[in-house]
Amino acid sequence: MKPFILIACIAISSQVYAGKPHQHAAHQHGVATLDVASDGTTLHIALDSPADNLLGFEHAPKTPAQKAELEQLGKQLARATTLLDIPAGCTASAGQVALPAFGKGEHSDVSASYTLSCQALPERLTLQLWQHYPRLNKLTVNLALASGQSRQTLRRGEALALKGK
C-alpha cells in the first residue's frame, strides 16, 4: 500500500475511532499531529504542525534570517533523525517535506513524512523533535498498527509506545 494512502486511511480512521465526522484538526500553536501506520515491518510516519511550532513564525519570511530559517527547516525535516532516533534494525527514507505557502492572513502548516523499514517493529520510538523545536509542547499521535488503532497524547520529552505502555 502506498504511504500516502496509508496516511489518508489513518486520518479518516482516527476520526471514526474518535466517533467524530471527518474534519481537519484545529490549527493550534504548541500542538502537532503525528500519524503512524504499520504495513508489515514498515512504519509510515507523517508529521503535521503549525509553522509557528517549528519556525517561530507563520508569515512569509520577511528578513534574510527568516528565509534562512525556512530553508534550514526544510533541510532538517528531510532527515528522519530530526524527528526521531532510528531504532536498531531499522532504516529510514529521506523525508518528504511540504513547507508552507504562506497565504495572506491564513494559518501556515508544515508537513513531513517518512518511511522506516525494520527487521521487526520496535516497541518504542524516541522522539528528537522535542530537542529541535522548543515551541512544540504536545503531540497528538494517531496509530494504525496490526494490533489496532489508538491515539496517544505525548507531552514534551515523552517517547512513543508502539507496543504496550
DSSP file (Angstrom, degrees, kcal/mol; ACC not computed):
  #  RESIDUE AA STRUCTURE BP1 BP2  ACC     N-H-->O    O-->H-N    N-H-->O    O-->H-N    TCO  KAPPA ALPHA  PHI   PSI    X-CA   Y-CA   Z-CA
    1    1 A M              0   0    0      0, 0.0     5,-0.0     0, 0.0    38,-0.0   0.000 360.0 360.0 360.0 136.9    0.0    0.0    0.0
    2    2 A K    >>  -     0   0    0      1,-0.1     4,-2.2     4,-0.0     3,-0.5  -0.382 360.0-123.0 -67.6 143.2    1.4    3.5   -0.9
    3    3 A P  H 3> S+     0   0    0      0, 0.0     4,-2.7     0, 0.0     5,-0.2   0.887 110.5  52.9 -56.1 -42.7    2.4    5.6    2.1
    4    4 A F  H 3> S+     0   0    0      1,-0.2     4,-1.9     2,-0.2     5,-0.1   0.835 109.0  50.2 -66.8 -29.4    0.1    8.5    1.2
    5    5 A I  H <> S+     0   0    0     -3,-0.5     4,-2.4     2,-0.2    -1,-0.2   0.909 110.6  49.9 -70.2 -42.4   -2.8    6.1    1.0
    6    6 A L  H  X S+     0   0    0     -4,-2.2     4,-2.3     2,-0.2    -2,-0.2   0.924 110.6  49.2 -60.3 -44.7   -2.0    4.7    4.4
    7    7 A I  H  X S+     0   0    0     -4,-2.7     4,-2.5     1,-0.2    -1,-0.2   0.904 110.1  50.8 -64.6 -40.5   -1.7    8.2    5.9
    8    8 A A  H  X S+     0   0    0     -4,-1.9     4,-2.3     1,-0.2    -1,-0.2   0.908 109.5  51.4 -61.7 -40.6   -5.1    9.1    4.4
    9    9 A C  H  X S+     0   0    0     -4,-2.4     4,-3.1     1,-0.2     5,-0.2   0.889 108.9  51.4 -62.6 -39.1   -6.6    5.9    5.9
   10   10 A I  H  X S+     0   0    0     -4,-2.3     4,-2.8     2,-0.2     5,-0.2   0.944 109.4  49.5 -62.8 -47.4   -5.1    6.9    9.3
   11   11 A A  H  X S+     0   0    0     -4,-2.5     4,-1.1     1,-0.2    -2,-0.2   0.918 116.8  41.0 -59.8 -44.2   -6.6   10.4    9.2
   12   12 A I  H  X S+     0   0    0     -4,-2.3     4,-1.8     1,-0.2     3,-0.3   0.934 116.7  47.9 -69.2 -46.2  -10.0    9.0    8.3
   13   13 A S  H  X S+     0   0    0     -4,-3.1     4,-3.2     1,-0.2    -2,-0.2   0.834 105.7  58.9 -67.3 -30.7   -9.9    6.1   10.7
   14   14 A S  H  X S+     0   0    0     -4,-2.8     4,-1.7    -5,-0.2    -1,-0.2   0.864 106.4  48.5 -66.8 -33.0   -8.8    8.3   13.5
   15   15 A Q  H  <>S+     0   0    0     -4,-1.1     5,-2.8    -3,-0.3     4,-0.4   0.892 112.9  47.2 -70.9 -38.8  -11.9   10.4   13.1
   16   16 A V  H ><5S+     0   0    0     -4,-1.8     3,-1.4     3,-0.2    -2,-0.2   0.922 110.4  53.2 -65.1 -43.5  -14.1    7.3   13.1
   17   17 A Y  H 3<5S+     0   0    0     -4,-3.2    -2,-0.2     1,-0.3    -1,-0.2   0.881 109.5  48.5 -57.9 -39.0  -12.2    5.9   16.1
   18   18 A A  T 3<5S-     0   0    0     -4,-1.7    -1,-0.3    -5,-0.2    -2,-0.2   0.534 114.9-119.8 -80.2  -5.4  -12.9    9.2   17.9
   19   19 A G  T < 5S+     0   0    0     -3,-1.4    -3,-0.2    -4,-0.4    -2,-0.1   0.765  73.5 121.7  74.5  25.4  -16.6    8.9   16.9
   20   20 A K      < -     0   0    0     -5,-2.8    -1,-0.3    -6,-0.1    -2,-0.1  -0.857  69.1-101.8-119.6 153.4  -16.5   12.2   15.0
   21   21 A P        -     0   0    0      0, 0.0     2,-0.2     0, 0.0    -1,-0.0  -0.367  57.4 -81.3 -66.9 156.5  -17.2   13.1   11.4
   22   22 A H  S    S+     0   0    0     -2,-0.0     2,-0.3    -6,-0.0   -10,-0.1  -0.406  70.2 142.4 -64.1 124.3  -14.1   13.5    9.2
   23   23 A Q        -     0   0    0     -2,-0.2     2,-0.1   -12,-0.2     3,-0.1  -0.976  52.4 -94.0-155.8 159.2  -12.6   17.0    9.6
   24   24 A H        -     0   0    0     -2,-0.3     3,-0.1     1,-0.1     2,-0.0  -0.484  48.3-102.1 -76.4 148.7   -9.2   18.6    9.8
   25   25 A A        -     0   0    0     -2,-0.1    -1,-0.1     1,-0.1     2,-0.1  -0.341  44.7 -96.2 -66.2 149.8   -7.6   19.1   13.2
   26   26 A A        -     0   0    0      1,-0.1     2,-0.8    -3,-0.1    -1,-0.1  -0.393  35.6-112.7 -67.1 144.0   -7.7   22.6   14.6
   27   27 A H        +     0   0    0     -2,-0.1     2,-0.4    -3,-0.1    -1,-0.1  -0.708  48.8 169.6 -78.3 111.7   -4.6   24.7   14.0
   28   28 A Q    >   -     0   0    0     -2,-0.8     3,-1.7     3,-0.3     2,-0.1  -0.980  32.9-125.8-134.0 121.4   -3.2   25.1   17.5
   29   29 A H  T 3  S+     0   0    0     -2,-0.4     3,-0.1     1,-0.2   107,-0.1  -0.375  97.0  25.7 -65.5 141.9    0.2   26.6   18.3
   30   30 A G  T 3  S+     0   0    0      1,-0.2   107,-2.6    20,-0.1   108,-2.1   0.286 108.7  90.5  88.6  -9.0    2.3   24.3   20.5
   31   31 A V  E <   +a  138   0A   0     -3,-1.7    -3,-0.3   106,-0.2     2,-0.3  -0.959  49.0 175.3-125.0 137.1    0.5   21.2   19.3
   32   32 A A  E     -a  139   0A   0    106,-1.9   108,-2.8    -2,-0.4     2,-0.4  -0.883  23.4-126.5-132.5 166.3    1.3   19.0   16.3
   33   33 A T  E     -aB 140  48A   0     15,-2.9    15,-2.6    -2,-0.3     2,-0.4  -0.941  15.7-168.6-117.8 137.6   -0.1   15.7   14.9
   34   34 A L  E     -aB 141  47A   0    106,-2.8   108,-2.4    -2,-0.4     2,-0.5  -0.991   4.9-162.9-125.1 122.1    1.9   12.6   14.2
   35   35 A D  E     -aB 142  46A   0     11,-2.8    11,-2.5    -2,-0.4     2,-0.4  -0.910   9.3-175.6-104.7 129.9    0.2    9.7   12.2
   36   36 A V  E     +aB 143  45A   0    106,-2.9   108,-2.5    -2,-0.5     2,-0.4  -0.991   5.0 173.7-129.9 125.3    1.9    6.3   12.4
   37   37 A A  E     -aB 144  44A   0      7,-2.4     7,-3.2    -2,-0.4     2,-0.4  -0.984  18.4-144.3-130.8 142.3    0.8    3.3   10.4
   38   38 A S  E     - B   0  43A   0    106,-2.3     2,-0.3    -2,-0.4     5,-0.2  -0.846  13.2-177.3-106.8 145.8    2.4   -0.1   10.1
   39   39 A D  E >  S- B   0  42A   0      3,-2.7     3,-1.2    -2,-0.4     2,-0.5  -0.812  72.1 -57.2-136.6  90.3    2.5   -2.3    7.0
   40   40 A G  T 3  S-     0   0    0     -2,-0.3   106,-0.2     1,-0.2    81,-0.1  -0.620 122.8 -17.0  69.1-121.0    4.2   -5.5    8.0
   41   41 A T  T 3  S+     0   0    0     -2,-0.5    77,-2.4    -3,-0.1     2,-0.4   0.101 119.9  98.0-103.1  21.5    7.6   -4.4    9.3
   42   42 A T  E <   -BC  39 117A   0     -3,-1.2    -3,-2.7    75,-0.2     2,-0.5  -0.915  57.7-155.8-110.9 135.7    7.4   -1.0    7.7
   43   43 A L  E     -BC  38 116A   0     73,-2.9    73,-3.0    -2,-0.4     2,-0.5  -0.940   0.7-159.1-109.8 131.1    6.3    2.2    9.6
   44   44 A H  E     -BC  37 115A   0     -7,-3.2    -7,-2.4    -2,-0.5     2,-0.4  -0.950  16.3-172.9-107.0 124.7    4.8    5.1    7.7
   45   45 A I  E     -BC  36 114A   0     69,-2.7    69,-3.0    -2,-0.5     2,-0.4  -0.968   8.5-176.6-126.5 131.6    5.1    8.3    9.7
   46   46 A A  E     -BC  35 113A   0    -11,-2.5   -11,-2.8    -2,-0.4     2,-0.4  -0.994   7.4-161.1-132.1 130.5    3.6   11.7    8.9
   47   47 A L  E     -BC  34 112A   0     65,-3.5    65,-2.2    -2,-0.4     2,-0.4  -0.897   7.3-177.9-108.0 135.6    4.1   14.9   10.9
   48   48 A D  E     +BC  33 111A   0    -15,-2.6   -15,-2.9    -2,-0.4    63,-0.2  -0.984  16.3 158.8-133.9 123.8    1.7   17.9   10.6
   49   49 A S  E     - C   0 110A   0     61,-2.6    61,-3.3    -2,-0.4   -17,-0.2  -0.995  46.2-101.3-145.1 145.3    2.4   21.1   12.6
   50   50 A P  E >>  - C   0 109A   0      0, 0.0     3,-1.2     0, 0.0     4,-0.7  -0.450  38.8-122.8 -58.3 140.9    1.7   24.8   12.5
   51   51 A A  H >>>S+     0   0    0     57,-3.3     4,-3.2     1,-0.3     3,-0.8   0.831 108.7  68.1 -57.6 -33.1    4.7   26.6   11.1
   52   52 A D  H 3>5S+     0   0    0     56,-0.4     4,-1.1     1,-0.2    -1,-0.3   0.858  94.4  56.6 -56.9 -37.0    4.9   28.6   14.3
   53   53 A N  H <45S+     0   0    0     -3,-1.2    82,-0.6     1,-0.2    83,-0.3   0.843 120.3  28.4 -62.5 -33.8    5.9   25.5   16.3
   54   54 A L  H <<5S+     0   0    0     -3,-0.8    -2,-0.2    -4,-0.7    -1,-0.2   0.726 136.0  24.4-102.7 -27.2    8.9   24.8   14.1
   55   55 A L  H  <5S-     0   0    0     -4,-3.2    -3,-0.2     2,-0.3    -2,-0.1   0.702  92.2-122.2-110.1 -28.9    9.9   28.3   12.8
   56   56 A G  S  <<S+     0   0    0     -4,-1.1     2,-0.3    -5,-0.7    -4,-0.2   0.451  90.8  55.4  90.5   1.4    8.6   30.7   15.5
   57   57 A F        -     0   0    0     -6,-0.4    -2,-0.3     9,-0.1    -1,-0.2  -0.974  57.3-161.5-154.7 160.4    6.5   32.5   12.8
   58   58 A E        +     0   0    0     -2,-0.3     2,-0.3    -3,-0.1    -7,-0.1   0.011  63.0  93.6-138.3  32.0    3.9   31.6   10.2
   59   59 A H  S    S-     0   0    0      1,-0.1     3,-0.1    -8,-0.1    43,-0.1  -0.746  92.7 -73.8-111.1 165.6    4.0   34.5    7.8
   60   60 A A        -     0   0    0     -2,-0.3    -1,-0.1    42,-0.2    -2,-0.1  -0.352  66.2 -92.1 -56.9 137.6    6.1   34.8    4.7
   61   61 A P        -     0   0    0      0, 0.0    -1,-0.1     0, 0.0    -4,-0.0  -0.293  44.6-177.6 -56.4 132.1    9.7   35.2    5.6
   62   62 A K        +     0   0    0     -3,-0.1    -2,-0.1     1,-0.0     3,-0.0   0.669  60.3  45.3-106.1 -22.9   10.5   39.0    5.7
   63   63 A T  S  > S-     0   0    0      1,-0.1     4,-2.3     0, 0.0     5,-0.2  -0.794  85.1-111.5-120.3 161.6   14.2   39.0    6.5
   64   64 A P  H  > S+     0   0    0      0, 0.0     4,-2.3     0, 0.0     5,-0.2   0.875 119.8  55.6 -57.3 -35.7   17.2   37.2    5.2
   65   65 A A  H  > S+     0   0    0      2,-0.2     4,-2.2     1,-0.2     5,-0.1   0.914 108.1  46.9 -64.8 -41.9   17.4   35.4    8.6
   66   66 A Q  H  > S+     0   0    0      2,-0.2     4,-2.2     1,-0.2    -1,-0.2   0.880 110.9  52.1 -67.6 -37.5   13.8   34.2    8.3
   67   67 A K  H  X S+     0   0    0     -4,-2.3     4,-2.1     1,-0.2    -1,-0.2   0.906 110.7  48.3 -62.9 -40.6   14.4   33.0    4.8
   68   68 A A  H  X S+     0   0    0     -4,-2.3     4,-2.7     2,-0.2    -2,-0.2   0.887 109.4  53.2 -66.5 -39.1   17.5   31.1    6.0
   69   69 A E  H  X S+     0   0    0     -4,-2.2     4,-2.4     2,-0.2    -2,-0.2   0.909 109.4  48.6 -61.8 -42.2   15.4   29.6    8.9
   70   70 A L  H  X S+     0   0    0     -4,-2.2     4,-1.9     2,-0.2    -2,-0.2   0.922 112.8  47.2 -64.2 -44.2   12.8   28.3    6.5
   71   71 A E  H  X S+     0   0    0     -4,-2.1     4,-1.8     1,-0.2    -2,-0.2   0.914 112.5  50.1 -62.9 -42.5   15.4   26.8    4.2
   72   72 A Q  H  X S+     0   0    0     -4,-2.7     4,-2.9     1,-0.2    -2,-0.2   0.881 106.4  55.9 -63.6 -39.0   17.1   25.2    7.2
   73   73 A L  H  X S+     0   0    0     -4,-2.4     4,-2.8     1,-0.2     5,-0.2   0.923 106.0  51.0 -59.9 -44.6   13.8   23.8    8.4
   74   74 A G  H  X S+     0   0    0     -4,-1.9     4,-1.0     1,-0.2    -1,-0.2   0.903 112.7  46.1 -58.6 -41.8   13.3   22.0    5.0
   75   75 A K  H  < S+     0   0    0     -4,-1.8     4,-0.5     2,-0.2    -2,-0.2   0.903 113.1  49.7 -68.3 -41.5   16.8   20.5    5.3
   76   76 A Q  H >< S+     0   0    0     -4,-2.9     3,-1.7     1,-0.2     6,-0.4   0.953 111.2  47.7 -61.2 -50.4   16.3   19.4    8.9
   77   77 A L  H 3< S+     0   0    0     -4,-2.8    -1,-0.2     1,-0.3    -2,-0.2   0.703  97.8  70.1 -69.4 -18.6   12.9   17.8    8.2
   78   78 A A  T 3< S+     0   0    0     -4,-1.0    17,-3.0    -5,-0.2     2,-0.6   0.709  91.3  72.0 -68.9 -17.8   14.3   15.9    5.2
   79   79 A R  S X> S-     0   0    0     -3,-1.7     3,-1.9    -4,-0.5     4,-0.5  -0.885  75.2-151.3-100.0 121.0   16.3   13.9    7.8
   80   80 A A  H >> S+     0   0    0     -2,-0.6     4,-2.3    13,-0.3     3,-1.1   0.779  92.8  71.6 -59.8 -26.7   14.2   11.4    9.8
   81   81 A T  H 34 S+     0   0    0      1,-0.3    -1,-0.3     2,-0.2    -4,-0.1   0.658  86.1  65.1 -68.6 -14.1   16.7   11.8   12.6
   82   82 A T  H <4 S+     0   0    0     -3,-1.9    50,-0.3    -6,-0.4    -1,-0.3   0.841 111.4  36.3 -69.7 -33.3   15.4   15.3   13.2
   83   83 A L  H << S-     0   0    0     -3,-1.1    45,-1.8    -4,-0.5    46,-1.7   0.883 130.1 -10.0 -85.7 -43.6   12.1   13.7   14.2
   84   84 A L  B  <  -G  127   0B   0     -4,-2.3     2,-0.4    43,-0.3    -1,-0.3  -0.975  68.7 -92.9-154.7 161.7   13.2   10.5   16.0
   85   85 A D        -     0   0    0     41,-2.9    41,-0.3    -2,-0.3    -4,-0.0  -0.673  46.1-123.4 -74.6 132.8   16.0    8.2   16.9
   86   86 A I        -     0   0    0     -2,-0.4     3,-0.1    39,-0.1     4,-0.1  -0.714  30.6-127.9 -80.5 117.3   16.2    5.4   14.3
   87   87 A P    >   -     0   0    0      0, 0.0     3,-1.7     0, 0.0    -1,-0.0  -0.221  31.5 -87.6 -64.2 154.3   15.9    2.1   16.2
   88   88 A A  T 3  S+     0   0    0      1,-0.3    31,-0.1    30,-0.0     3,-0.1  -0.355 117.3  29.0 -57.9 139.2   18.4   -0.6   15.7
   89   89 A G  T 3  S+     0   0    0      1,-0.3    30,-2.0    29,-0.1     2,-0.3   0.509 104.4 100.3  85.3   4.8   17.4   -2.9   12.8
   90   90 A C  E <   -D  118   0A   0     -3,-1.7     2,-0.4    28,-0.2    -1,-0.3  -0.917  51.1-162.8-122.5 149.4   15.6    0.0   11.0
   91   91 A T  E     -D  117   0A   0     26,-2.4    26,-2.8    -2,-0.3     2,-0.4  -0.964  15.6-142.3-125.2 148.7   16.5    2.2    8.1
   92   92 A A  E     -D  116   0A   0     -2,-0.4    24,-0.2    24,-0.2     2,-0.1  -0.862   6.3-132.7-115.1 144.3   14.7    5.5    7.3
   93   93 A S        -     0   0    0     22,-2.5   -13,-0.3    -2,-0.4     2,-0.1  -0.438  42.1 -87.9 -79.8 163.5   13.8    7.0    4.0
   94   94 A A        -     0   0    0     -2,-0.1   -15,-0.2   -15,-0.1    -1,-0.1  -0.489  55.7-101.7 -66.5 145.1   14.6   10.7    3.3
   95   95 A G        -     0   0    0    -17,-3.0     2,-0.7    -2,-0.1    19,-0.2  -0.398  19.4-137.2 -71.7 145.3   11.7   12.8    4.5
   96   96 A Q  E     -E  113   0A   0     17,-2.5    17,-1.8    -2,-0.1     2,-0.4  -0.930  31.8-165.2 -99.1 115.1    9.1   14.2    2.1
   97   97 A V  E     -E  112   0A   0     -2,-0.7     2,-0.5    15,-0.2    15,-0.2  -0.861  20.1-167.9-113.8 135.2    8.6   17.8    3.3
   98   98 A A  E     -E  111   0A   0     13,-3.3    13,-2.1    -2,-0.4     3,-0.1  -0.936  14.8-161.9-119.6 106.1    5.9   20.3    2.4
   99   99 A L        -     0   0    0     -2,-0.5    11,-0.1    11,-0.2    10,-0.1  -0.490  34.0 -85.2 -82.8 158.0    6.8   23.8    3.6
  100  100 A P        -     0   0    0      0, 0.0    -1,-0.1     0, 0.0    10,-0.1  -0.208  19.0-145.6 -67.2 153.1    4.0   26.4    3.9
  101  101 A A        -     0   0    0      8,-0.1     7,-0.1    -3,-0.1   -41,-0.1   0.610  33.5-137.3 -88.0 -15.6    2.8   28.5    1.0
  102  102 A F        -     0   0    0      7,-0.1   -42,-0.2     1,-0.1     2,-0.1   0.965  23.2-164.1  56.0  63.0    2.2   31.5    3.4
  103  103 A G    >   -     0   0    0      4,-0.2     3,-1.7     1,-0.1     2,-0.2  -0.439  35.2 -86.5 -71.0 150.9   -1.2   32.7    2.1
  104  104 A K  T 3  S-     0   0    0      1,-0.3    -1,-0.1    -2,-0.1     3,-0.1  -0.406 108.4  -6.1 -64.1 123.6   -2.2   36.2    3.2
  105  105 A G  T 3  S+     0   0    0      1,-0.2    -1,-0.3    -2,-0.2     2,-0.3   0.523 108.3 120.0  72.9   5.8   -4.0   36.0    6.6
  106  106 A E  S <  S-     0   0    0     -3,-1.7    -1,-0.2   -48,-0.1     2,-0.2  -0.679  70.1-106.1-102.1 156.1   -4.0   32.2    6.6
  107  107 A H        -     0   0    0     -2,-0.3     2,-0.5    -3,-0.1    -4,-0.2  -0.526  36.1-140.3 -71.5 147.4   -2.5   29.8    9.1
  108  108 A S        -     0   0    0     -2,-0.2   -57,-3.3    -6,-0.1   -56,-0.4  -0.947  18.2-170.2-118.2 132.3    0.6   28.1    7.8
  109  109 A D  E     -C   50   0A   0     -2,-0.5     2,-0.4   -59,-0.3    -7,-0.1  -0.839  12.7-146.5-120.3 156.4    1.4   24.4    8.4
  110  110 A V  E     -C   49   0A   0    -61,-3.3   -61,-2.6    -2,-0.3     2,-0.4  -0.965  15.8-169.7-119.9 137.2    4.4   22.2    7.7
  111  111 A S  E     +CE  48  98A   0    -13,-2.1   -13,-3.3    -2,-0.4     2,-0.3  -0.967   8.2 173.0-128.0 145.7    4.1   18.6    6.8
  112  112 A A  E     -CE  47  97A   0    -65,-2.2   -65,-3.5    -2,-0.4     2,-0.3  -0.989   8.5-165.8-148.1 143.5    6.8   15.8    6.6
  113  113 A S  E     -CE  46  96A   0    -17,-1.8   -17,-2.5    -2,-0.3     2,-0.3  -0.973   6.5-179.3-134.7 151.2    6.5   12.1    6.0
  114  114 A Y  E     -C   45   0A   0    -69,-3.0   -69,-2.7    -2,-0.3     2,-0.4  -0.930  18.1-142.2-141.9 159.1    9.0    9.2    6.5
  115  115 A T  E     -C   44   0A   0     -2,-0.3   -22,-2.5   -71,-0.2     2,-0.5  -0.997  10.9-163.0-127.5 128.4    9.2    5.5    6.0
  116  116 A L  E     -CD  43  92A   0    -73,-3.0   -73,-2.9    -2,-0.4     2,-0.6  -0.954   3.7-160.7-109.1 122.5   11.0    3.2    8.4
  117  117 A S  E     -CD  42  91A   0    -26,-2.8   -26,-2.4    -2,-0.5     2,-0.3  -0.918  21.3-178.3-101.9 121.2   11.9   -0.3    7.1
  118  118 A C  E     - D   0  90A   0    -77,-2.4   -28,-0.2    -2,-0.6     3,-0.2  -0.848  41.5-136.3-123.6 153.2   12.6   -2.5   10.1
  119  119 A Q  S    S-     0   0    0    -30,-2.0     2,-0.3     1,-0.4    -1,-0.1   0.877 103.2  -1.6 -69.3 -38.3   13.6   -6.1   10.7
  120  120 A A  S    S-     0   0    0    -31,-0.2    -1,-0.4   -79,-0.1   -79,-0.1  -0.977  92.9 -95.8-147.7 145.1   11.0   -6.1   13.4
  121  121 A L        -     0   0    0     -2,-0.3   -79,-0.1    -3,-0.2   -80,-0.0  -0.409  44.3-121.6 -65.0 133.8    8.7   -3.3   14.6
  122  122 A P        -     0   0    0      0, 0.0     3,-0.1     0, 0.0    -1,-0.1  -0.310   5.5-133.2 -71.8 159.7   10.2   -1.5   17.6
  123  123 A E  S    S+     0   0    0      1,-0.2    39,-3.4    39,-0.1    40,-1.6   0.792  86.8  15.4 -80.5 -29.4    8.3   -1.3   20.9
  124  124 A R  E     -H  161   0C   0     37,-0.3     2,-0.4    38,-0.2    37,-0.2  -0.958  61.3-145.3-142.2 157.1    9.0    2.4   21.3
  125  125 A L  E     -H  160   0C   0     35,-2.5    35,-2.9    -2,-0.3     2,-0.6  -0.994  16.3-144.1-123.5 124.5   10.2    5.4   19.3
  126  126 A T        -     0   0    0     -2,-0.4   -41,-2.9   -41,-0.3     2,-0.4  -0.785  22.0-139.5 -86.7 123.2   12.3    8.1   21.0
  127  127 A L  B     -G   84   0B   0     -2,-0.6   -43,-0.3    31,-0.3     3,-0.2  -0.709  23.2-177.0 -92.1 129.7   11.4   11.4   19.5
  128  128 A Q    >>  +     0   0    0    -45,-1.8     4,-1.3    -2,-0.4     3,-1.2   0.579  68.5  87.3 -94.7 -14.7   14.1   14.0   18.8
  129  129 A L  H 3> S+     0   0    0    -46,-1.7     4,-2.2     1,-0.3     7,-0.2   0.789  78.7  66.6 -60.4 -25.9   11.7   16.7   17.7
  130  130 A W  H 34 S+     0   0    0    -47,-0.2    -1,-0.3     1,-0.2     6,-0.1   0.898 103.7  44.8 -60.3 -39.0   11.3   17.9   21.3
  131  131 A Q  H <4 S+     0   0    0     -3,-1.2    -1,-0.2     1,-0.2    -2,-0.2   0.827 116.7  45.0 -74.3 -31.9   15.0   18.9   21.3
  132  132 A H  H  < S+     0   0    0     -4,-1.3    -2,-0.2   -50,-0.3    -1,-0.2   0.780 117.3  40.5 -83.5 -27.2   14.8   20.7   17.9
  133  133 A Y    ><  +     0   0    0     -4,-2.2     3,-1.9    -5,-0.2    -1,-0.2  -0.756  58.2 177.4-129.6  85.0   11.6   22.6   18.4
  134  134 A P  T 3  S+     0   0    0      0, 0.0    -1,-0.1     0, 0.0   -80,-0.1   0.673  79.6  64.7 -64.6 -17.7   11.2   24.1   21.8
  135  135 A R  T 3  S+     0   0    0    -82,-0.6     2,-0.6   -83,-0.1   -81,-0.1   0.624  82.8  91.9 -79.5 -12.1    7.8   25.8   20.9
  136  136 A L    <   +     0   0    0     -3,-1.9  -105,-0.2   -83,-0.3     3,-0.1  -0.747  43.8 159.9 -86.3 121.4    6.3   22.3   20.4
  137  137 A N        +     0   0    0   -107,-2.6    19,-1.4    -2,-0.6     2,-0.3   0.641  57.8  30.5-115.4 -23.0    4.7   21.2   23.7
  138  138 A K  E     -aF  31 155A   0   -108,-2.1  -106,-1.9    17,-0.2     2,-0.4  -0.999  55.8-161.6-146.3 142.8    2.2   18.4   22.8
  139  139 A L  E     -aF  32 154A   0     15,-2.7    15,-3.0    -2,-0.3     2,-0.6  -0.989   8.7-153.6-128.3 122.9    1.9   15.8   20.1
  140  140 A T  E     -aF  33 153A   0   -108,-2.8  -106,-2.8    -2,-0.4     2,-0.5  -0.874  19.8-161.9 -94.0 119.9   -1.3   14.0   19.2
  141  141 A V  E     -aF  34 152A   0     11,-3.4    11,-2.6    -2,-0.6     2,-0.6  -0.912   9.9-163.5-111.9 122.6   -0.4   10.6   17.8
  142  142 A N  E     -aF  35 151A   0   -108,-2.4  -106,-2.9    -2,-0.5     2,-0.4  -0.921  15.0-163.2-102.8 121.5   -2.8    8.6   15.7
  143  143 A L  E     +aF  36 150A   0      7,-3.1     7,-1.9    -2,-0.6     2,-0.4  -0.883  20.5 178.8-111.2 135.8   -1.7    4.9   15.4
  144  144 A A  E     +aF  37 149A   0   -108,-2.5  -106,-2.3    -2,-0.4     5,-0.2  -0.838  29.1 153.8-131.0  93.7   -2.9    2.3   12.9
  145  145 A L  E >   - F   0 148A   0      3,-2.4     3,-2.0    -2,-0.4  -102,-0.0  -0.660  61.8 -98.4-117.2 169.9   -1.0   -0.8   13.7
  146  146 A A  T 3  S+     0   0    0      1,-0.3     3,-0.1    -2,-0.2    -1,-0.0   0.811 124.7  58.1 -58.0 -29.1   -1.6   -4.5   13.2
  147  147 A S  T 3  S-     0   0    0      1,-0.3    -1,-0.3     0, 0.0     2,-0.2   0.554 123.0 -91.9 -79.2  -7.4   -2.7   -4.6   16.9
  148  148 A G  E <   -F  145   0A   0     -3,-2.0    -3,-2.4     2,-0.0     2,-0.3  -0.758  49.8 -52.2 128.9-174.6   -5.4   -2.0   16.1
  149  149 A Q  E     +F  144   0A   0     -2,-0.2     2,-0.3    -5,-0.2    -5,-0.2  -0.776  55.3 153.0-102.6 145.5   -6.0    1.7   16.1
  150  150 A S  E     -F  143   0A   0     -7,-1.9    -7,-3.1    -2,-0.3     2,-0.4  -0.969  31.6-132.2-158.6 172.3   -5.3    4.0   19.0
  151  151 A R  E     -F  142   0A   0     -2,-0.3     2,-0.4    -9,-0.2    -9,-0.2  -0.998  17.5-171.2-133.9 137.8   -4.5    7.6   19.9
  152  152 A Q  E     -F  141   0A   0    -11,-2.6   -11,-3.4    -2,-0.4     2,-0.5  -0.956  14.0-148.8-125.5 147.6   -1.8    8.9   22.3
  153  153 A T  E     -F  140   0A   0     -2,-0.4     2,-0.4   -13,-0.2   -13,-0.2  -0.978  20.1-166.4-114.2 120.0   -1.1   12.3   23.6
  154  154 A L  E     -F  139   0A   0    -15,-3.0   -15,-2.7    -2,-0.5     2,-0.2  -0.865   5.4-152.9-109.5 139.5    2.5   13.0   24.3
  155  155 A R  E >   -F  138   0A   0     -2,-0.4     3,-2.6   -17,-0.2   -17,-0.2  -0.649  49.6 -55.7-102.5 164.7    4.0   15.8   26.2
  156  156 A R  T 3  S+     0   0    0    -19,-1.4    -1,-0.2     1,-0.3   -19,-0.1  -0.075 125.4  11.0 -43.3 125.7    7.4   17.4   25.8
  157  157 A G  T 3  S+     0   0    0      1,-0.3    -1,-0.3    -3,-0.1     2,-0.1   0.233  93.4 130.1  90.9 -12.2   10.1   14.7   26.2
  158  158 A E    <   -     0   0    0     -3,-2.6    -1,-0.3   -32,-0.1   -31,-0.3  -0.458  51.1-131.3 -79.3 149.6    7.9   11.6   26.1
  159  159 A A        -     0   0    0     -2,-0.1     2,-0.6   -33,-0.1   -33,-0.2  -0.511  22.9-108.8 -91.0 163.6    8.6    8.7   23.8
  160  160 A L  E     -H  125   0C   0    -35,-2.9   -35,-2.5    -2,-0.2     2,-0.5  -0.857  25.6-146.6 -97.9 119.9    6.0    7.0   21.6
  161  161 A A  E     +H  124   0C   0     -2,-0.6   -37,-0.3   -37,-0.2     3,-0.1  -0.765  21.3 174.1 -87.1 122.9    4.9    3.5   22.7
  162  162 A L  S    S+     0   0    0    -39,-3.4     2,-0.4    -2,-0.5   -38,-0.2   0.670  74.9  34.2 -97.6 -23.2    4.1    1.2   19.7
  163  163 A K  S    S-     0   0    0    -40,-1.6    -1,-0.3     1,-0.1   -40,-0.0  -0.982 123.1 -35.9-134.9 121.2    3.5   -1.9   21.9
  164  164 A G              0   0    0     -2,-0.4    -1,-0.1     1,-0.2     0, 0.0  -0.099 360.0 360.0  61.9-167.2    2.0   -1.8   25.3
  165  165 A K              0   0    0     -3,-0.1    -1,-0.2   -41,-0.0    -4,-0.0   0.356 360.0 360.0-135.5 360.0    2.8    1.1   27.6
